[in-house]
Amino acid sequence: MINKKILDGIDEISIDTGIYIKYFQEEENDLKKNLRKFLFHEKSNVRLYGHYLLKTEIYYILCRSLGREQAEENIKEIEEFINFIDSGFLYQIAGQIKCEYPIALPDCYSIAVGLLHSCPILFLKEEELSDEIINKIKENYNVDIYVIS
C-alpha cells in the first residue's frame, strides 16, 4: 500500500494507469484514501507526471465501466493535476524498455517518464510486472519503481 515512507522526500513521481483506474472506481478503498491523503490534494507539493497513452488508457477503461460522460469528466479532473509529457520525448526510451522486457507498452512509457524526470514510478501490482522483471529494470536503468497492492 502507498504510505508516507514511499513518498518521503519525493517532489516528483510518475504514476501508472492502474493506480488511477483504482482511484476512479466508485467504491471507497484504501488506495483511494491514501492517494487523497498523500498526493491528490491542493496542498501536495508532489508533481505528478504522465504520458498520453496513460490518458488514453484511463479514458477507454473508464468509458467501458462508467460510461463516456463519466470518463470525460474524470479525464478533465486529471488534466488539472498531471503534467503530461509529449511522446516525442519518450518513444526511444519506452521502445528500448519494450525491446528488452515483455511488459505492456504503456508500462514502458510510465518508466520512461520516470527516467526522463529522474523520479520514482508507482505501479499497481500486475501479473506481467513480476518482481524479477521489476528488479532487472531497476538495476539496468537505475530507477526507483514501487509496486503497491
N, C-alpha and C positions, 0 to 999 in steps of 0.2 A: 504494500500500500504506500501511497505517496505520504511523505512526512517531512517535517521540518529539517531533519537530518540530511535528506537528499537535496533539499533546496538551500541549505545553509551556505551563504557566500556566493550564490549564483545570481547574476543580474541579467542573464540571457539564457533561453532554453528553446530547443526545437521539440515540439510535441507531435506525435504521430496520430493518425486518423482514429485509431481505436479508442484513444483517450477521449476525443471529442464526441464520438458516437455514444459512448457510455455516459458522458456528461449530459447529452441531449435526450437520453431516454426519459420517459415520463415518470417512472418510479424513482423515488429518492434512493440513493445508495451512498456508501462510504466514500467512494471515489469522488462523487459529485460534491459532497460536503467538504472534503479535503481540498479539492480544486478551488472551491469558493473561499475557503479559509486561507490558502497559501498563495494562490495565483490570480483567480478570476474575481478581483475586486478593484475598485478605483484607487486604493492606496498602495497597490502592489508596485514594487519597483522592478519587477522581473519583466524583461522584454520578451515577448513570445514571437517565434519565427515559424513560418510555414512555407509551403510551396503550392503551386496551383493545382497539382494533382491531388493534394490533400483537400483543397476546396471542392474539387470535382467529386472525390470520393464521399466527402461529407454530404454533399448535395444529393447524389443519387441514392445513397443508403437511407438518408432521412426521407427522401421523396418516396421511396418504396414503403417505408414503415409508417411514416406520419402524414404523407401527402405532400403535394407540390407547394402549397401555400405555406405550410409549417417549415418545410425545407428552406424556402426562400427567406422566411423570417429569421431562421437560425443562421443562415449564411450572412445576412445583414448584421446580425449580432456579432459574429466572429470577426467580420471585417473591421470592426471598431477596435479590436484589441490584438489582432495578429498582424505582424508585418510579413506580407507575402513576398517571397524572393522570386525574381524572374528566372524561368527555367534556363535561359541563356547562360546564366552563371553556374548552373548546376549540372547540366546534361553530361558533361565529361566525367565528373566525379561520380555521379549516380551510375553512369554507364560502366565505369570501371568496377564499382562495387557489384553491380549486377553480373558483370562478366565473371567475377571471382566467386560469388556466393549465390546459392539457389533461394533467394528471397524475393518477395514482391517488389516490383519497380517503385511503387510509392514509398516503401520502406527504405529503399536505396536513396530516394530523394530526401527523406527526412534525415538520414545520416549525412548526406551531402550538405544539407543546411547546417547541421551541427559542425561539420568540418569547416565550412566557409566562415562561420562566425565564431569558431573555437568555443562552442558551448555544448553542454550535455544534451542528449536526446532521450526523451521519455517515451517508452512504448508500453502498451498493454500486452500482457502475456499472450503470445500467439504460438500455435503449433510449429510453424515453419521457422520461428525465431528461437531455435534451440540454444541452450546455454553454450554449447560448443561453438556454434556459428557466432553468437554474440561475442564470446571471448576472443575468437580469431579476429573479428572485425576490430574490437577494442585494441588488440595487440598490434595488428598490421597498420591501423590508421591512427593510433594514439588518440582515441576519442572516448569520452565517457558516455556509456549507454546504461540507462536504468530501465529495467523491465518490472512492471508492477502488476498486481492481480486485482 
